[in-house]
Amino acid sequence: MSTDRNPRRRFGFIRAKWDLVLFGVGVLALAFGLGVAVERYQLFPHAVIDDATAAVQDWRVNWRHYLQIRSKYLAATTRREGGVTRYDRAAAWQGHTFLTLYGQGGFGAQLIDMEGRVLHRWRIAFSDAFPKQQHLEVTPPDYDVVLHGTALLPTGDVILNMEGVGAVRLDRCSRIVWRLPRMTHHSIDHLPNGETLIAVDRKRFAEDPRYPRLAPGPQGYFMENLIVRLRPDGSVAEEISLLNLLYDSGWAALLFSGEQASIRTEQPTHFNDIEMLREEMAPAFPQFRAGDIMVSLRNLNTILVVDGESRRIKWTMTGPFLYQHDPDFMPNGHILLFDNRRTGGKPRLGYSRIVEIDPQTRAIVWSYQGTDQEPFYTDIRGMQQQLPNGNVLAVEAQQGRVFEIARGSGNRIAWEYVNLVRDGFTGVITGAERVAPEQLTFVGAQCG
């Protein structure tokens, strides 16, 4: 074996290897620097990577849903009985209950009596409502569309929000009266004059000088939430931007916390409820007046009231609720609210609760909260309704359960309905409303 003893030749070999090492280190440093820049400044291909990562994660969690083996709108349960599982006739407020819920491979709406018997059904598929849709980037499969946000009219007409993909009004026989091809969601308030307030999203793909410190999120956009007022025929009469309300009213600070130069998120507010103060209830609220609009901004843990004429924010309250839903004006001048206390799949800050708030003092004057003995928790969705006798109807959405709280009887459960779709699984319930039977003129009528 021969050994090269020439020092110059040996140094040249080492130098060549060293240059290669430095080149490799430089490439790694450049790649690292580009990666940091892509993440920090949301540069290409950041959105592509984020979308791919989100898609993989979604498939990992929901592959059974997409292969239609088992819907993600089913939740495992130990319950063996479905339908009406509790009924205290003396304590419950008698009426029919209008439900929107998952079952039979999709979402539908139905009216049941106090015993759980179905009195009427409505059903509509997205593909039937919008057969040639052009308002969405991707057409959703029917099995993936959620009904969330409804209004039942005395004639049997219903207005149904197809979560994020459109809204329709149906007659009592499920025939389409009108369509709204927008990104509608969560909440509908049908007004006495026949108009309707509905929550709508609009995607914005670039920063806007009207909204300082607000920038598109990792997926390349942010949602601008809108209050849309519809005429009785379903046409748009007015759009109110919640971002404009916040900035124009001097309440942009609600969007920001900490010292970051800007926020980059797809959902800066997450608007999930809207309600107009009615004439008959307005005298109980000296700080408000008829026509004022209450709004819930889930991601800001905030509810606010907008002046019905000036379109300026006149009152806000942030917490002590967490990821709340469905604030309602009450006849006594208070506000009833669903406090999810969202902490993921488990209630780490306490069970969900219903709270009654005095808007003048901001004090909680009554609450109902889940316990280990009487669990009540839903990390998303949920709503409540005060009944004429003072009882409260609550929707534990993710567990597929509706129950009535008898406030005058020590907060006992006076009525309960469980959407047991099949053995071991309940279906999501997105809404429930108790209605006096005499207010519904269509029950029992046949469809031709």
C-alpha positions in Angstrom: 0.0 0.0 0.0 1.4 3.4 -0.9 0.8 6.5 1.2 0.7 10.0 -0.2 3.4 11.9 1.9 3.2 15.1 -0.2 1.8 17.7 2.4 0.6 20.0 -0.4 -1.4 17.3 -2.0 -2.8 16.2 1.4 -3.7 19.8 2.3 -5.5 20.2 -1.0 -7.6 17.1 -0.3 -8.5 18.3 3.2 -9.3 21.8 1.8 -11.6 20.3 -0.9 -13.5 18.3 1.8 -13.7 21.3 4.1 -15.1 23.5 1.3 -17.8 20.8 0.8 -18.6 20.8 4.5 -18.9 24.6 4.5 -21.1 24.4 1.4 -23.4 21.9 3.2 -23.5 24.0 6.3 -24.4 27.0 4.2 -27.2 25.2 2.4 -28.6 24.0 5.8 -28.4 27.6 7.2 -30.1 29.0 4.1 -32.8 26.4 4.3 -33.3 27.1 8.0 -33.4 30.9 7.4 -35.9 30.5 4.6 -38.1 28.2 6.8 -38.1 30.8 9.5 -39.0 33.6 7.1 -41.8 31.4 5.5 -43.2 30.8 9.0 -42.7 34.4 10.3 -43.9 36.3 7.3 -46.4 33.7 5.9 -44.5 33.4 2.6 -45.1 30.8 -0.1 -45.4 27.9 0.3 -46.6 28.4 3.9 -50.3 28.2 3.0 -49.8 25.1 0.9 -47.9 23.4 3.7 -50.5 24.4 6.3 -53.3 23.2 4.1 -51.6 19.9 3.5 -50.9 19.5 7.2 -54.5 20.3 8.2 -55.8 17.9 5.5 -53.7 15.1 6.8 -54.7 15.8 10.4 -58.4 16.0 9.4 -58.2 12.6 7.6 -56.3 11.0 10.5 -59.1 12.0 12.9 -62.2 11.8 10.6 -61.3 9.0 8.0 -64.3 7.0 9.1 -66.6 10.0 8.4 -65.2 10.6 4.9 -65.4 6.9 4.0 -69.0 7.0 5.4 -68.2 4.3 7.9 -69.2 6.4 10.9 -70.1 10.0 10.9 -68.1 12.5 12.9 -71.5 13.9 14.1 -71.9 10.8 16.2 -70.6 10.6 19.8 -69.9 7.5 21.8 -72.3 7.1 24.7 -73.0 4.7 27.5 -76.7 5.6 27.4 -79.1 2.7 26.5 -82.3 4.8 26.1 -83.1 7.5 23.6 -86.0 9.8 23.0 -87.6 11.4 26.0 -85.8 9.9 29.0 -87.1 12.1 31.8 -90.5 13.9 32.0 -91.9 15.6 35.2 -95.3 16.7 34.0 -95.9 18.9 36.9 -92.6 20.9 36.5 -92.1 20.9 32.7 -93.5 23.7 30.5 -95.9 22.0 28.1 -95.4 22.5 24.3 -93.9 21.1 21.2 -90.1 21.1 20.7 -88.5 22.0 17.3 -85.2 20.2 16.9 -82.3 20.3 14.4 -80.3 17.1 14.7 -78.2 14.5 13.0 -79.7 11.1 12.1 -80.3 8.7 9.2 -77.1 9.8 7.5 -77.6 13.5 7.6 -79.1 16.5 9.4 -82.8 17.3 9.4 -85.4 19.2 11.4 -88.4 17.8 13.3 -91.1 18.8 15.7 -91.8 16.5 18.6 -94.4 16.5 21.4 -93.6 16.1 25.1 -93.5 12.3 24.8 -91.0 12.5 21.9 -93.4 11.6 19.2 -92.5 13.1 15.8 -95.3 15.5 14.7 -93.6 16.9 11.6 -90.3 16.6 9.7 -88.4 18.8 7.3 -85.4 17.7 5.2 -83.3 19.3 2.5 -79.9 18.2 1.0 -77.4 20.8 0.0 -77.3 19.3 -3.6 -81.0 19.9 -3.9 -80.9 23.5 -2.4 -77.9 24.5 -4.6 -77.7 22.1 -7.5 -75.4 24.4 -9.6 -73.6 26.2 -6.7 -71.0 28.7 -7.7 -70.6 30.6 -4.4 -68.2 28.1 -2.8 -64.6 27.1 -3.7 -65.4 23.4 -3.1 -68.8 21.8 -3.3 -69.5 19.9 0.0 -70.9 16.4 0.0 -74.4 16.2 1.4 -73.4 14.0 4.3 -71.0 16.7 5.5 -73.4 19.6 5.7 -74.6 20.7 9.2 -77.9 22.4 9.9 -77.0 25.0 12.5 -79.2 28.1 13.0 -83.0 27.9 12.4 -86.3 29.7 12.6 -89.7 28.0 12.8 -92.7 30.1 11.6 -96.3 29.5 12.7 -97.3 28.4 9.1 -94.7 25.6 9.2 -92.1 27.4 7.0 -88.6 27.0 8.3 -85.4 29.0 7.6 -82.4 26.7 7.9 -78.7 27.6 7.9 -76.5 25.1 6.2 -73.4 25.8 8.3 -70.9 27.8 6.2 -72.5 27.0 2.8 -75.9 28.6 2.4 -79.4 29.1 3.8 -82.8 28.2 2.6 -86.4 28.8 3.5 -88.7 25.8 3.1 -92.5 25.6 3.4 -94.1 23.0 5.7 -93.7 20.3 2.9 -89.9 21.0 2.5 -90.4 22.8 -0.8 -87.9 25.6 -1.4 -89.3 29.1 -1.0 -85.9 31.0 -1.4 -82.2 30.3 -1.3 -79.3 32.4 0.0 -76.0 31.4 -1.7 -73.7 32.8 1.0 -71.4 31.5 3.7 -74.2 31.6 6.3 -73.8 30.1 9.8 -74.9 29.8 13.4 -77.7 32.2 14.0 -81.0 33.4 12.5 -83.3 36.0 14.0 -86.7 36.2 12.2 -88.2 39.6 13.0 -91.9 40.5 13.5 -91.9 42.5 10.2 -91.0 39.4 8.2 -87.4 40.4 7.7 -84.6 38.1 8.9 -81.2 38.8 10.5 -78.6 36.1 9.6 -74.9 35.6 10.2 -72.6 35.5 7.1 -68.9 35.2 6.5 -66.8 36.8 3.8 -63.2 35.8 3.1 -60.6 38.5 2.8 -57.2 37.5 1.3 -55.2 40.7 1.9 -54.5 43.2 4.6 -56.9 46.2 4.6 -55.8 49.7 5.7 -59.2 50.1 7.4 -58.2 47.3 9.8 -54.7 48.1 11.2 -52.8 45.2 12.8 -55.1 42.6 11.3 -53.6 40.2 8.7 -54.6 37.0 6.9 -54.0 33.8 8.9 -51.8 30.8 8.0 -54.2 29.7 5.3 -54.0 33.0 3.5 -57.3 34.7 4.5 -59.3 36.0 7.4 -63.1 35.9 7.9 -65.0 39.2 8.0 -68.2 38.5 9.9 -71.4 40.2 8.6 -74.9 40.8 9.9 -77.1 40.5 6.9 -80.7 41.7 6.9 -83.0 39.9 4.5 -86.3 41.0 3.1 -89.2 38.6 3.4 -88.5 37.3 -0.1 -84.9 36.4 0.9 -83.2 39.2 -0.9 -80.4 41.2 0.8 -81.5 44.5 2.2 -78.4 45.4 4.3 -75.0 44.2 5.3 -73.2 45.3 8.5 -69.5 44.4 8.9 -68.5 43.5 12.4 -65.0 44.6 11.8 -66.3 48.0 10.7 -68.4 48.1 13.9 -65.3 47.4 16.1 -63.0 49.8 14.4 -65.5 52.6 13.8 -66.8 52.4 17.4 -63.4 52.6 19.0 -63.5 49.0 20.1 -60.7 47.5 17.9 -58.8 46.8 21.1 -61.1 43.8 21.7 -59.2 42.1 18.9 -55.7 42.4 20.4 -53.8 41.2 23.4 -50.1 41.3 24.2 -47.5 43.2 22.3 -47.6 41.6 18.9 -47.4 44.0 16.0 -50.4 42.3 14.3 -52.6 39.3 14.6 -52.7 36.7 11.8 -55.7 34.4 12.1 -58.6 33.1 10.0 -61.1 33.8 12.7 -60.4 37.1 14.5 -64.0 37.3 16.0 -66.0 34.1 15.2 -69.5 35.6 15.3 -72.0 33.0 16.6 -75.2 34.8 17.6 -77.4 37.7 16.8 -80.7 39.0 18.3 -82.7 42.2 18.0 -84.3 43.7 21.1 -88.1 43.7 20.6 -90.5 46.5 21.3 -92.3 44.6 24.1 -89.1 43.9 25.9 -87.3 47.2 25.5 -88.8 48.9 28.6 -86.9 46.4 30.8 -83.6 47.7 29.4 -83.1 51.4 30.2 -79.6 51.4 28.6 -80.9 50.0 25.3 -83.8 50.6 23.0 -86.0 48.6 20.6 -84.1 47.7 17.4 -80.7 47.4 19.2 -78.8 44.3 18.2 -76.9 41.9 20.5 -74.0 40.0 19.1 -71.8 37.2 20.4 -68.1 37.1 19.4 -66.9 33.7 20.6 -63.2 34.0 20.0 -63.1 37.3 21.9 -65.2 35.9 24.8 -67.3 39.0 24.3 -71.0 40.0 23.8 -71.9 43.4 22.7 -74.9 45.6 21.8 -75.1 47.7 18.6 -77.3 50.8 18.4 -80.0 50.0 15.9 -79.8 53.4 14.3 -76.3 54.7 14.5 -74.7 51.3 14.0 -72.2 52.0 16.8 -71.4 49.7 19.7 -73.0 51.0 22.9 -72.2 48.2 25.4 -69.8 45.3 25.7 -69.0 42.6 28.2 -66.0 40.3 28.1 -66.1 37.2 30.3 -66.3 35.6 32.8 -67.7 33.2 30.2 -65.5 31.3 27.8 -66.3 30.6 24.2 -70.0 31.5 24.8 -73.0 31.0 22.6 -76.6 32.3 22.3 -77.0 35.4 24.5 -80.7 36.3 24.8 -82.6 39.3 26.1 -84.9 38.4 29.0 -88.2 40.0 29.9 -86.8 41.1 33.3 -84.0 43.2 31.8 -81.3 40.5 32.1 -79.3 38.5 29.6 -79.3 34.7 29.5 -76.2 33.1 28.0 -74.7 29.6 27.2 -71.2 29.5 28.7 -69.4 26.6 27.1 -66.2 27.0 29.2 -64.4 25.4 26.3 -61.2 23.6 27.1 -61.2 20.9 24.5 -62.7 17.4 25.0 -62.7 17.6 28.8 -64.0 20.4 31.1 -60.7 21.6 32.7 -62.2 24.9 33.9 -65.5 23.4 35.1 -68.5 22.0 33.3 -70.6 24.1 30.8 -73.2 26.4 32.4 -76.2 28.6 31.7 -75.8 32.1 33.3 -78.2 35.0 33.8 -76.4 38.4 33.7 -77.6 41.8 34.9 -76.2 44.1 32.1 -76.1 47.1 34.4 -74.0 45.6 37.2 -72.5 42.8 35.0 -73.1 40.4 37.9 -74.2 36.8 37.4 -77.5 36.5 39.3 -78.3 32.9 38.5 -76.5 29.9 36.9 -76.9 26.2 36.2 -73.7 24.2 35.9 -73.0 20.6 35.2 -71.6 18.3 38.0 -70.0 14.9 38.2 -73.5 13.6 39.2 -75.3 15.5 36.4 -72.6 16.0 33.7 -73.2 18.9 31.2 -70.4 19.9 28.9 -70.1 20.8 25.2 -67.0 22.4 23.9 -68.6 23.7 20.7 -72.2 24.8 19.8 -74.9 24.8 22.4 -77.9 27.1 23.1 -80.7 27.8 25.6 -84.2 29.2 25.7 -86.1 30.7 28.7 -89.6 29.3 28.8 -92.7 31.2 29.9 -92.8 29.6 33.3 -89.2 30.5 34.0 -87.7 27.1 33.2 -84.7 27.0 30.8 -84.4 24.6 27.8 -80.7 23.8 27.2 -78.9 22.1 24.3 -75.8 19.9 25.1 -75.0 19.8 21.4 -72.1 17.4 21.1 -73.7 14.8 23.4 -77.0 14.9 21.5 -79.0 16.0 24.5 -81.7 18.6 25.2 -82.9 19.1 28.8 -85.3 21.4 30.7 -84.1 23.0 33.9 -86.9 23.7 36.5 -85.6 26.8 38.1 -88.4 27.0 40.6 -87.8 23.5 41.8 -84.1 23.6 42.8 -82.8 23.5 39.2 -84.0 19.9 38.8 -84.2 18.3 35.3 -87.9 18.4 34.4 -87.6 17.0 30.8 -84.8 15.4 28.8 -84.5 14.2 25.2 -81.5 12.1 23.9 -80.8 11.7 20.2 -79.7 8.0 20.4 -79.1 7.2 16.7 -77.9 3.7 17.3 -76.5 1.5 20.1 -73.6 3.2 21.7 -73.9 6.5 19.7 -75.8 9.8 20.0 -76.2 12.3 17.2 -75.3 16.0 17.5 -78.3 18.3 18.2 -77.6 21.8 17.0 -80.8 23.5 18.1 -84.0 23.2 20.1 -86.9 25.5 20.7 -90.1 24.9 22.7 -93.2 26.3 21.1 -96.8 26.6 22.4 -99.0 24.2 20.3 -101.6 26.9 19.7 -99.0 29.0 17.9 -98.4 26.3 15.2 -101.3 26.2 12.7 -99.8 23.6 10.4 -99.5 20.5 12.7 -101.5 17.6 11.3 -102.0 19.2 7.8 -101.1 16.9 4.9 -98.6 17.7 2.1 -99.8 17.2 -1.4 
